[in-house]
Amino acid sequence: MMAALTIAAGSASASMVYLAHNGNDDVNWLPFCQQFGDFCQSASGAVIGSLLAAALLLIIIILSAFALKRN
């Protein structure tokens, strides 16, 4: 359950960072990373960190499954 929530949070933040970098012409949202560069760098770093945390959590789950199977 926690792995699913972590991956969902990373995916949601990745979509927001994509929107911040590229904007959306259909609804007339301009990309604001050109104006607020520090925010976009921080948000991109947070996305990378959350996806690394999700990958680490999945590795821990797989290792614990192997340990439980061995016993």
All heavy atoms as a GROMACS GRO file, in nm:
protein
  514
    1MET      N    1   0.083  -0.119   0.000
    1MET     CA    2   0.000   0.000   0.000
    1MET      C    3   0.087   0.126   0.000
    1MET      O    4   0.059   0.220  -0.073
    1MET     CB    5  -0.091  -0.005   0.123
    1MET     CG    6  -0.188   0.105   0.130
    1MET     SD    7  -0.311   0.085   0.001
    1MET     CE    8  -0.415   0.218   0.036
    2MET      N    9   0.191   0.125   0.081
    2MET     CA   10   0.278   0.243   0.088
    2MET      C   11   0.355   0.262  -0.043
    2MET      O   12   0.379   0.376  -0.084
    2MET     CB   13   0.376   0.231   0.205
    2MET     CG   14   0.310   0.247   0.340
    2MET     SD   15   0.214   0.398   0.356
    2MET     CE   16   0.340   0.521   0.338
    3ALA      N   17   0.392   0.152  -0.109
    3ALA     CA   18   0.460   0.165  -0.238
    3ALA      C   19   0.367   0.228  -0.341
    3ALA      O   20   0.409   0.313  -0.420
    3ALA     CB   21   0.508   0.028  -0.285
    4ALA      N   22   0.243   0.188  -0.341
    4ALA     CA   23   0.146   0.245  -0.436
    4ALA      C   24   0.125   0.394  -0.410
    4ALA      O   25   0.118   0.474  -0.504
    4ALA     CB   26   0.015   0.170  -0.426
    5LEU      N   27   0.115   0.432  -0.283
    5LEU     CA   28   0.097   0.574  -0.250
    5LEU      C   29   0.221   0.656  -0.285
    5LEU      O   30   0.210   0.770  -0.332
    5LEU     CB   31   0.064   0.589  -0.102
    5LEU     CG   32  -0.075   0.542  -0.060
    5LEU    CD1   33  -0.090   0.551   0.092
    5LEU    CD2   34  -0.182   0.622  -0.130
    6THR      N   35   0.339   0.599  -0.264
    6THR     CA   36   0.462   0.670  -0.296
    6THR      C   37   0.475   0.690  -0.448
    6THR      O   38   0.512   0.798  -0.494
    6THR     CB   39   0.584   0.592  -0.244
    6THR    OG1   40   0.568   0.569  -0.104
    6THR    CG2   41   0.712   0.668  -0.267
    7ILE      N   42   0.443   0.587  -0.524
    7ILE     CA   43   0.450   0.598  -0.670
    7ILE      C   44   0.343   0.695  -0.721
    7ILE      O   45   0.369   0.774  -0.813
    7ILE     CB   46   0.436   0.460  -0.734
    7ILE    CG1   47   0.559   0.376  -0.702
    7ILE    CG2   48   0.416   0.470  -0.884
    7ILE    CD1   49   0.547   0.231  -0.739
    8ALA      N   50   0.225   0.693  -0.662
    8ALA     CA   51   0.119   0.786  -0.703
    8ALA      C   52   0.159   0.931  -0.673
    8ALA      O   53   0.134   1.020  -0.755
    8ALA     CB   54  -0.012   0.751  -0.632
    9ALA      N   55   0.221   0.954  -0.560
    9ALA     CA   56   0.265   1.090  -0.526
    9ALA      C   57   0.374   1.136  -0.621
    9ALA      O   58   0.374   1.253  -0.665
    9ALA     CB   59   0.315   1.094  -0.382
   10GLY      N   60   0.467   1.048  -0.655
   10GLY     CA   61   0.572   1.083  -0.750
   10GLY      C   62   0.516   1.112  -0.889
   10GLY      O   63   0.560   1.205  -0.957
   11SER      N   64   0.417   1.035  -0.930
   11SER     CA   65   0.356   1.057  -1.061
   11SER      C   66   0.278   1.188  -1.066
   11SER      O   67   0.283   1.260  -1.165
   11SER     CB   68   0.263   0.941  -1.094
   11SER     OG   69   0.334   0.820  -1.098
   12ALA      N   70   0.207   1.218  -0.960
   12ALA     CA   71   0.132   1.343  -0.956
   12ALA      C   72   0.225   1.464  -0.956
   12ALA      O   73   0.199   1.563  -1.027
   12ALA     CB   74   0.042   1.346  -0.832
   13SER      N   75   0.333   1.456  -0.882
   13SER     CA   76   0.426   1.568  -0.882
   13SER      C   77   0.499   1.580  -1.015
   13SER      O   78   0.530   1.690  -1.060
   13SER     CB   79   0.525   1.555  -0.766
   13SER     OG   80   0.602   1.438  -0.780
   14ALA      N   81   0.525   1.467  -1.081
   14ALA     CA   82   0.589   1.472  -1.213
   14ALA      C   83   0.498   1.539  -1.315
   14ALA      O   84   0.545   1.616  -1.401
   14ALA     CB   85   0.625   1.332  -1.259
   15SER      N   86   0.368   1.514  -1.306
   15SER     CA   87   0.276   1.579  -1.400
   15SER      C   88   0.268   1.730  -1.376
   15SER      O   89   0.258   1.808  -1.470
   15SER     CB   90   0.138   1.516  -1.392
   15SER     OG   91   0.077   1.546  -1.269
   16MET      N   92   0.276   1.773  -1.251
   16MET     CA   93   0.273   1.915  -1.221
   16MET      C   94   0.402   1.984  -1.269
   16MET      O   95   0.397   2.096  -1.320
   16MET     CB   96   0.254   1.939  -1.071
   16MET     CG   97   0.117   1.902  -1.021
   16MET     SD   98  -0.011   2.002  -1.098
   16MET     CE   99  -0.090   1.883  -1.204
   17VAL      N  100   0.515   1.917  -1.254
   17VAL     CA  101   0.640   1.975  -1.301
   17VAL      C  102   0.640   1.983  -1.453
   17VAL      O  103   0.687   2.082  -1.511
   17VAL     CB  104   0.761   1.894  -1.248
   17VAL    CG1  105   0.890   1.934  -1.317
   17VAL    CG2  106   0.775   1.914  -1.099
   18TYR      N  107   0.586   1.882  -1.519
   18TYR     CA  108   0.573   1.887  -1.665
   18TYR      C  109   0.487   2.005  -1.709
   18TYR      O  110   0.520   2.077  -1.803
   18TYR     CB  111   0.514   1.756  -1.717
   18TYR     CG  112   0.491   1.756  -1.866
   18TYR    CD1  113   0.596   1.732  -1.954
   18TYR    CD2  114   0.365   1.781  -1.918
   18TYR    CE1  115   0.575   1.733  -2.091
   18TYR    CE2  116   0.344   1.782  -2.054
   18TYR     CZ  117   0.449   1.758  -2.140
   18TYR     OH  118   0.428   1.760  -2.275
   19LEU      N  119   0.378   2.026  -1.638
   19LEU     CA  120   0.290   2.138  -1.670
   19LEU      C  121   0.360   2.271  -1.644
   19LEU      O  122   0.344   2.366  -1.720
   19LEU     CB  123   0.162   2.129  -1.587
   19LEU     CG  124   0.054   2.232  -1.615
   19LEU    CD1  125   0.003   2.217  -1.757
   19LEU    CD2  126  -0.060   2.216  -1.517
   20ALA      N  127   0.441   2.278  -1.539
   20ALA     CA  128   0.513   2.401  -1.509
   20ALA      C  129   0.619   2.430  -1.615
   20ALA      O  130   0.644   2.546  -1.650
   20ALA     CB  131   0.578   2.392  -1.371
   21HIS      N  132   0.681   2.327  -1.668
   21HIS     CA  133   0.785   2.346  -1.770
   21HIS      C  134   0.726   2.378  -1.907
   21HIS      O  135   0.783   2.457  -1.981
   21HIS     CB  136   0.874   2.222  -1.781
   21HIS     CG  137   0.978   2.214  -1.674
   21HIS    ND1  138   1.090   2.292  -1.674
   21HIS    CD2  139   0.986   2.136  -1.565
   21HIS    CE1  140   1.164   2.263  -1.568
   21HIS    NE2  141   1.102   2.168  -1.500
   22ASN      N  142   0.616   2.314  -1.944
   22ASN     CA  143   0.564   2.325  -2.080
   22ASN      C  144   0.436   2.406  -2.093
   22ASN      O  145   0.404   2.451  -2.202
   22ASN     CB  146   0.540   2.186  -2.138
   22ASN     CG  147   0.668   2.108  -2.147
   22ASN    OD1  148   0.774   2.163  -2.174
   22ASN    ND2  149   0.660   1.978  -2.124
   23GLY      N  150   0.360   2.420  -1.987
   23GLY     CA  151   0.232   2.489  -1.995
   23GLY      C  152   0.128   2.404  -2.067
   23GLY      O  153   0.149   2.287  -2.097
   24ASN      N  154   0.012   2.465  -2.095
   24ASN     CA  155  -0.096   2.396  -2.166
   24ASN      C  156  -0.166   2.499  -2.255
   24ASN      O  157  -0.232   2.590  -2.206
   24ASN     CB  158  -0.193   2.333  -2.066
   24ASN     CG  159  -0.293   2.243  -2.132
   24ASN    OD1  160  -0.306   2.241  -2.252
   24ASN    ND2  161  -0.365   2.167  -2.050
   25ASP      N  162  -0.150   2.482  -2.384
   25ASP     CA  163  -0.209   2.577  -2.478
   25ASP      C  164  -0.361   2.568  -2.484
   25ASP      O  165  -0.428   2.668  -2.516
   25ASP     CB  166  -0.151   2.556  -2.617
   25ASP     CG  167  -0.004   2.594  -2.625
   25ASP    OD1  168   0.038   2.680  -2.545
   25ASP    OD2  169   0.067   2.538  -2.710
   26ASP      N  170  -0.418   2.452  -2.455
   26ASP     CA  171  -0.563   2.436  -2.463
   26ASP      C  172  -0.638   2.523  -2.363
   26ASP      O  173  -0.747   2.571  -2.391
   26ASP     CB  174  -0.601   2.289  -2.442
   26ASP     CG  175  -0.549   2.200  -2.555
   26ASP    OD1  176  -0.526   2.252  -2.666
   26ASP    OD2  177  -0.531   2.080  -2.530
   27VAL      N  178  -0.582   2.540  -2.245
   27VAL     CA  179  -0.648   2.621  -2.142
   27VAL      C  180  -0.575   2.752  -2.117
   27VAL      O  181  -0.601   2.821  -2.018
   27VAL     CB  182  -0.662   2.541  -2.011
   27VAL    CG1  183  -0.761   2.428  -2.026
   27VAL    CG2  184  -0.529   2.491  -1.962
   28ASN      N  185  -0.479   2.784  -2.206
   28ASN     CA  186  -0.405   2.911  -2.201
   28ASN      C  187  -0.322   2.926  -2.073
   28ASN      O  188  -0.315   3.034  -2.014
   28ASN     CB  189  -0.500   3.029  -2.219
   28ASN     CG  190  -0.427   3.152  -2.269
   28ASN    OD1  191  -0.318   3.143  -2.325
   28ASN    ND2  192  -0.488   3.268  -2.250
   29TRP      N  193  -0.261   2.816  -2.028
   29TRP     CA  194  -0.168   2.821  -1.916
   29TRP      C  195  -0.028   2.832  -1.971
   29TRP      O  196   0.018   2.748  -2.048
   29TRP     CB  197  -0.177   2.696  -1.829
   29TRP     CG  198  -0.301   2.687  -1.748
   29TRP    CD1  199  -0.391   2.785  -1.723
   29TRP    CD2  200  -0.350   2.570  -1.681
   29TRP    NE1  201  -0.492   2.739  -1.645
   29TRP    CE2  202  -0.470   2.607  -1.618
   29TRP    CE3  203  -0.304   2.441  -1.669
   29TRP    CZ2  204  -0.543   2.517  -1.543
   29TRP    CZ3  205  -0.378   2.353  -1.594
   29TRP    CH2  206  -0.496   2.390  -1.531
   30LEU      N  207   0.041   2.936  -1.934
   30LEU     CA  208   0.176   2.958  -1.983
   30LEU      C  209   0.276   2.884  -1.894
   30LEU      O  210   0.253   2.867  -1.774
   30LEU     CB  211   0.208   3.107  -1.983
   30LEU     CG  212   0.118   3.194  -2.071
   30LEU    CD1  213   0.150   3.341  -2.050
   30LEU    CD2  214   0.134   3.155  -2.216
   31PRO      N  215   0.388   2.842  -1.951
   31PRO     CA  216   0.491   2.780  -1.865
   31PRO      C  217   0.553   2.887  -1.776
   31PRO      O  218   0.595   2.992  -1.822
   31PRO     CB  219   0.591   2.724  -1.966
   31PRO     CG  220   0.566   2.794  -2.093
   31PRO     CD  221   0.424   2.838  -2.091
   32PHE      N  222   0.556   2.863  -1.647
   32PHE     CA  223   0.608   2.965  -1.556
   32PHE      C  224   0.747   2.934  -1.506
   32PHE      O  225   0.799   3.004  -1.420
   32PHE     CB  226   0.512   2.992  -1.440
   32PHE     CG  227   0.483   2.874  -1.352
   32PHE    CD1  228   0.564   2.843  -1.246
   32PHE    CD2  229   0.373   2.795  -1.377
   32PHE    CE1  230   0.536   2.735  -1.165
   32PHE    CE2  231   0.344   2.688  -1.296
   32PHE     CZ  232   0.427   2.658  -1.190
   33CYS      N  233   0.812   2.832  -1.561
   33CYS     CA  234   0.950   2.804  -1.520
   33CYS      C  235   1.048   2.907  -1.572
   33CYS      O  236   1.156   2.922  -1.518
   33CYS     CB  237   0.992   2.664  -1.566
   33CYS     SG  238   0.927   2.535  -1.461
   34GLN      N  239   1.009   2.978  -1.677
   34GLN     CA  240   1.097   3.083  -1.728
   34GLN      C  241   1.100   3.201  -1.632
   34GLN      O  242   1.199   3.274  -1.625
   34GLN     CB  243   1.048   3.128  -1.865
   34GLN     CG  244   1.054   3.018  -1.967
   34GLN     CD  245   0.973   3.050  -2.091
   34GLN    OE1  246   0.902   3.151  -2.096
   34GLN    NE2  247   0.982   2.964  -2.191
   35GLN      N  248   0.995   3.221  -1.556
   35GLN     CA  249   0.988   3.331  -1.461
   35GLN      C  250   1.038   3.292  -1.323
   35GLN      O  251   1.100   3.373  -1.254
   35GLN     CB  252   0.844   3.382  -1.449
   35GLN     CG  253   0.790   3.434  -1.580
   35GLN     CD  254   0.640   3.454  -1.573
   35GLN    OE1  255   0.575   3.414  -1.478
   35GLN    NE2  256   0.585   3.517  -1.676
   36PHE      N  257   1.011   3.168  -1.281
   36PHE     CA  258   1.047   3.121  -1.148
   36PHE      C  259   1.139   3.000  -1.161
   36PHE      O  260   1.100   2.887  -1.136
   36PHE     CB  261   0.922   3.084  -1.068
   36PHE     CG  262   0.822   3.194  -1.058
   36PHE    CD1  263   0.705   3.190  -1.131
   36PHE    CD2  264   0.845   3.303  -0.976
   36PHE    CE1  265   0.612   3.291  -1.122
   36PHE    CE2  266   0.753   3.405  -0.967
   36PHE     CZ  267   0.636   3.399  -1.040
   37GLY      N  268   1.263   3.024  -1.197
   37GLY     CA  269   1.357   2.915  -1.222
   37GLY      C  270   1.393   2.838  -1.097
   37GLY      O  271   1.410   2.715  -1.102
   38ASP      N  272   1.406   2.906  -0.984
   38ASP     CA  273   1.443   2.838  -0.860
   38ASP      C  274   1.335   2.740  -0.815
   38ASP      O  275   1.365   2.631  -0.767
   38ASP     CB  276   1.470   2.939  -0.748
   38ASP     CG  277   1.595   3.021  -0.773
   38ASP    OD1  278   1.682   2.975  -0.850
   38ASP    OD2  279   1.604   3.132  -0.716
   39PHE      N  280   1.209   2.779  -0.831
   39PHE     CA  281   1.099   2.690  -0.794
   39PHE      C  282   1.102   2.564  -0.879
   39PHE      O  283   1.084   2.454  -0.829
   39PHE     CB  284   0.964   2.761  -0.810
   39PHE     CG  285   0.847   2.667  -0.803
   39PHE    CD1  286   0.806   2.616  -0.682
   39PHE    CD2  287   0.780   2.628  -0.919
   39PHE    CE1  288   0.699   2.528  -0.674
   39PHE    CE2  289   0.674   2.541  -0.913
   39PHE     CZ  290   0.633   2.491  -0.790
   40CYS      N  291   1.124   2.580  -1.007
   40CYS     CA  292   1.121   2.464  -1.097
   40CYS      C  293   1.239   2.371  -1.071
   40CYS      O  294   1.225   2.249  -1.082
   40CYS     CB  295   1.119   2.510  -1.242
   40CYS     SG  296   0.960   2.579  -1.288
   41GLN      N  297   1.355   2.425  -1.036
   41GLN     CA  298   1.468   2.340  -1.001
   41GLN      C  299   1.439   2.262  -0.874
   41GLN      O  300   1.468   2.143  -0.865
   41GLN     CB  301   1.594   2.422  -0.986
   41GLN     CG  302   1.649   2.473  -1.117
   41GLN     CD  303   1.773   2.559  -1.096
   41GLN    OE1  304   1.811   2.588  -0.983
   41GLN    NE2  305   1.834   2.599  -1.206
   42SER      N  306   1.380   2.325  -0.777
   42SER     CA  307   1.345   2.257  -0.652
   42SER      C  308   1.238   2.152  -0.674
   42SER      O  309   1.246   2.042  -0.620
   42SER     CB  310   1.297   2.358  -0.549
   42SER     OG  311   1.397   2.451  -0.520
   43ALA      N  312   1.138   2.184  -0.754
   43ALA     CA  313   1.031   2.089  -0.781
   43ALA      C  314   1.083   1.970  -0.860
   43ALA      O  315   1.044   1.855  -0.833
   43ALA     CB  316   0.918   2.157  -0.856
   44SER      N  317   1.171   1.992  -0.955
   44SER     CA  318   1.229   1.882  -1.032
   44SER      C  319   1.313   1.792  -0.942
   44SER      O  320   1.309   1.669  -0.955
   44SER     CB  321   1.314   1.935  -1.146
   44SER     OG  322   1.235   2.009  -1.236
   45GLY      N  323   1.388   1.851  -0.851
   45GLY     CA  324   1.465   1.772  -0.755
   45GLY      C  325   1.376   1.690  -0.663
   45GLY      O  326   1.409   1.576  -0.629
   46ALA      N  327   1.263   1.746  -0.625
   46ALA     CA  328   1.169   1.673  -0.539
   46ALA      C  329   1.108   1.555  -0.613
   46ALA      O  330   1.087   1.448  -0.554
   46ALA     CB  331   1.060   1.767  -0.490
   47VAL      N  332   1.080   1.572  -0.742
   47VAL     CA  333   1.026   1.461  -0.821
   47VAL      C  334   1.128   1.349  -0.832
   47VAL      O  335   1.094   1.231  -0.813
   47VAL     CB  336   0.983   1.510  -0.962
   47VAL    CG1  337   0.955   1.394  -1.054
   47VAL    CG2  338   0.864   1.600  -0.952
   48ILE      N  339   1.252   1.384  -0.859
   48ILE     CA  340   1.357   1.282  -0.867
   48ILE      C  341   1.372   1.211  -0.734
   48ILE      O  342   1.383   1.088  -0.728
   48ILE     CB  343   1.489   1.347  -0.912
   48ILE    CG1  344   1.478   1.393  -1.056
   48ILE    CG2  345   1.606   1.250  -0.897
   48ILE    CD1  346   1.592   1.479  -1.103
   49GLY      N  347   1.371   1.285  -0.625
   49GLY     CA  348   1.380   1.224  -0.492
   49GLY      C  349   1.265   1.132  -0.460
   49GLY      O  350   1.284   1.023  -0.404
   50SER      N  351   1.144   1.170  -0.496
   50SER     CA  352   1.028   1.086  -0.466
   50SER      C  353   1.028   0.959  -0.550
   50SER      O  354   0.990   0.852  -0.501
   50SER     CB  355   0.899   1.163  -0.486
   50SER     OG  356   0.880   1.195  -0.622
   51LEU      N  357   1.071   0.968  -0.675
   51LEU     CA  358   1.076   0.848  -0.757
   51LEU      C  359   1.190   0.755  -0.713
   51LEU      O  360   1.176   0.632  -0.719
   51LEU     CB  361   1.087   0.884  -0.905
   51LEU     CG  362   0.964   0.955  -0.962
   51LEU    CD1  363   0.985   0.993  -1.107
   51LEU    CD2  364   0.840   0.869  -0.947
   52LEU      N  365   1.301   0.811  -0.666
   52LEU     CA  366   1.408   0.727  -0.609
   52LEU      C  367   1.360   0.659  -0.481
   52LEU      O  368   1.393   0.543  -0.456
   52LEU     CB  369   1.532   0.811  -0.583
   52LEU     CG  370   1.614   0.850  -0.705
   52LEU    CD1  371   1.728   0.943  -0.665
   52LEU    CD2  372   1.666   0.729  -0.777
   53ALA      N  373   1.284   0.731  -0.400
   53ALA     CA  374   1.228   0.671  -0.278
   53ALA      C  375   1.133   0.557  -0.312
   53ALA      O  376   1.132   0.454  -0.244
   53ALA     CB  377   1.158   0.777  -0.195
   54ALA      N  378   1.053   0.574  -0.416
   54ALA     CA  379   0.961   0.468  -0.457
   54ALA      C  380   1.038   0.345  -0.505
   54ALA      O  381   1.002   0.232  -0.472
   54ALA     CB  382   0.868   0.519  -0.566
   55ALA      N  383   1.144   0.367  -0.581
   55ALA     CA  384   1.225   0.255  -0.628
   55ALA      C  385   1.293   0.183  -0.512
   55ALA      O  386   1.296   0.059  -0.507
   55ALA     CB  387   1.329   0.304  -0.728
   56LEU      N  388   1.344   0.260  -0.416
   56LEU     CA  389   1.407   0.200  -0.299
   56LEU      C  390   1.305   0.121  -0.217
   56LEU      O  391   1.335   0.012  -0.167
   56LEU     CB  392   1.472   0.308  -0.214
   56LEU     CG  393   1.548   0.262  -0.090
   56LEU    CD1  394   1.668   0.177  -0.131
   56LEU    CD2  395   1.593   0.381  -0.010
   57LEU      N  396   1.185   0.172  -0.204
   57LEU     CA  397   1.081   0.102  -0.130
   57LEU      C  398   1.043  -0.029  -0.199
   57LEU      O  399   1.022  -0.132  -0.132
   57LEU     CB  400   0.958   0.192  -0.115
   57LEU     CG  401   0.844   0.140  -0.029
   57LEU    CD1  402   0.893   0.112   0.113
   57LEU    CD2  403   0.732   0.240  -0.025
   58LEU      N  404   1.036  -0.028  -0.331
   58LEU     CA  405   1.006  -0.152  -0.403
   58LEU      C  406   1.118  -0.254  -0.386
   58LEU      O  407   1.090  -0.374  -0.372
   58LEU     CB  408   0.984  -0.122  -0.551
   58LEU     CG  409   0.852  -0.056  -0.585
   58LEU    CD1  410   0.846  -0.022  -0.734
   58LEU    CD2  411   0.736  -0.145  -0.548
   59ILE      N  412   1.242  -0.210  -0.386
   59ILE     CA  413   1.355  -0.302  -0.363
   59ILE      C  414   1.348  -0.362  -0.224
   59ILE      O  415   1.369  -0.483  -0.206
   59ILE     CB  416   1.488  -0.228  -0.386
   59ILE    CG1  417   1.505  -0.198  -0.535
   59ILE    CG2  418   1.606  -0.310  -0.336
   59ILE    CD1  419   1.620  -0.106  -0.567
   60ILE      N  420   1.315  -0.281  -0.125
   60ILE     CA  421   1.302  -0.331   0.013
   60ILE      C  422   1.189  -0.432   0.022
   60ILE      O  423   1.201  -0.535   0.090
   60ILE     CB  424   1.282  -0.214   0.110
   60ILE    CG1  425   1.411  -0.133   0.122
   60ILE    CG2  426   1.238  -0.262   0.247
   60ILE    CD1  427   1.396  -0.005   0.200
   61ILE      N  428   1.078  -0.408  -0.047
   61ILE     CA  429   0.966  -0.501  -0.045
   61ILE      C  430   1.005  -0.635  -0.108
   61ILE      O  431   0.973  -0.742  -0.056
   61ILE     CB  432   0.844  -0.440  -0.116
   61ILE    CG1  433   0.785  -0.327  -0.031
   61ILE    CG2  434   0.738  -0.545  -0.144
   61ILE    CD1  435   0.680  -0.245  -0.101
   62ILE      N  436   1.077  -0.629  -0.220
   62ILE     CA  437   1.121  -0.752  -0.286
   62ILE      C  438   1.219  -0.829  -0.199
   62ILE      O  439   1.209  -0.952  -0.185
   62ILE     CB  440   1.181  -0.719  -0.424
   62ILE    CG1  441   1.072  -0.670  -0.518
   62ILE    CG2  442   1.253  -0.839  -0.484
   62ILE    CD1  443   1.123  -0.611  -0.647
   63LEU      N  444   1.313  -0.760  -0.137
   63LEU     CA  445   1.408  -0.827  -0.049
   63LEU      C  446   1.340  -0.889   0.072
   63LEU      O  447   1.375  -0.999   0.115
   63LEU     CB  448   1.516  -0.728  -0.003
   63LEU     CG  449   1.618  -0.687  -0.108
   63LEU    CD1  450   1.711  -0.581  -0.053
   63LEU    CD2  451   1.695  -0.807  -0.159
   64SER      N  452   1.241  -0.821   0.128
   64SER     CA  453   1.172  -0.878   0.243
   64SER      C  454   1.085  -0.999   0.202
   64SER      O  455   1.070  -1.093   0.279
   64SER     CB  456   1.086  -0.773   0.313
   64SER     OG  457   0.983  -0.729   0.228
   65ALA      N  458   1.033  -0.996   0.079
   65ALA     CA  459   0.957  -1.112   0.032
   65ALA      C  460   1.048  -1.233   0.016
   65ALA      O  461   1.009  -1.346   0.053
   65ALA     CB  462   0.889  -1.080  -0.101
   66PHE      N  463   1.168  -1.213  -0.036
   66PHE     CA  464   1.263  -1.324  -0.045
   66PHE      C  465   1.305  -1.376   0.093
   66PHE      O  466   1.321  -1.495   0.113
   66PHE     CB  467   1.386  -1.285  -0.126
   66PHE     CG  468   1.363  -1.282  -0.273
   66PHE    CD1  469   1.405  -1.174  -0.348
   66PHE    CD2  470   1.299  -1.387  -0.339
   66PHE    CE1  471   1.385  -1.171  -0.485
   66PHE    CE2  472   1.279  -1.384  -0.475
   66PHE     CZ  473   1.322  -1.276  -0.549
   67ALA      N  474   1.322  -1.283   0.188
   67ALA     CA  475   1.360  -1.325   0.324
   67ALA      C  476   1.248  -1.403   0.391
   67ALA      O  477   1.275  -1.500   0.461
   67ALA     CB  478   1.395  -1.200   0.407
   68LEU      N  479   1.124  -1.364   0.369
   68LEU     CA  480   1.012  -1.437   0.427
   68LEU      C  481   0.996  -1.574   0.361
   68LEU      O  482   0.959  -1.671   0.427
   68LEU     CB  483   0.884  -1.357   0.413
   68LEU     CG  484   0.869  -1.237   0.507
   68LEU    CD1  485   0.746  -1.158   0.471
   68LEU    CD2  486   0.866  -1.283   0.650
   69LYS      N  487   1.024  -1.583   0.233
   69LYS     CA  488   1.011  -1.710   0.162
   69LYS      C  489   1.119  -1.808   0.208
   69LYS      O  490   1.094  -1.928   0.217
   69LYS     CB  491   1.023  -1.687   0.012
   69LYS     CG  492   1.002  -1.811  -0.070
   69LYS     CD  493   1.011  -1.783  -0.217
   69LYS     CE  494   0.992  -1.910  -0.296
   69LYS     NZ  495   1.006  -1.887  -0.439
   70ARG      N  496   1.238  -1.756   0.239
   70ARG     CA  497   1.346  -1.843   0.282
   70ARG      C  498   1.320  -1.904   0.419
   70ARG      O  499   1.358  -2.016   0.446
   70ARG     CB  500   1.477  -1.761   0.286
   70ARG     CG  501   1.598  -1.846   0.302
   70ARG     CD  502   1.725  -1.767   0.288
   70ARG     NE  503   1.706  -1.624   0.310
   70ARG     CZ  504   1.802  -1.543   0.348
   70ARG    NH1  505   1.922  -1.590   0.369
   70ARG    NH2  506   1.780  -1.416   0.364
   71ASN      N  507   1.252  -1.832   0.504
   71ASN     CA  508   1.223  -1.884   0.639
   71ASN      C  509   1.097  -1.962   0.631
   71ASN      O  510   1.043  -2.035   0.681
   71ASN     CB  511   1.209  -1.772   0.740
   71ASN     CG  512   1.343  -1.707   0.767
   71ASN    OD1  513   1.446  -1.768   0.750
   71ASN    ND2  514   1.339  -1.581   0.806
   0.00000   0.00000   0.00000
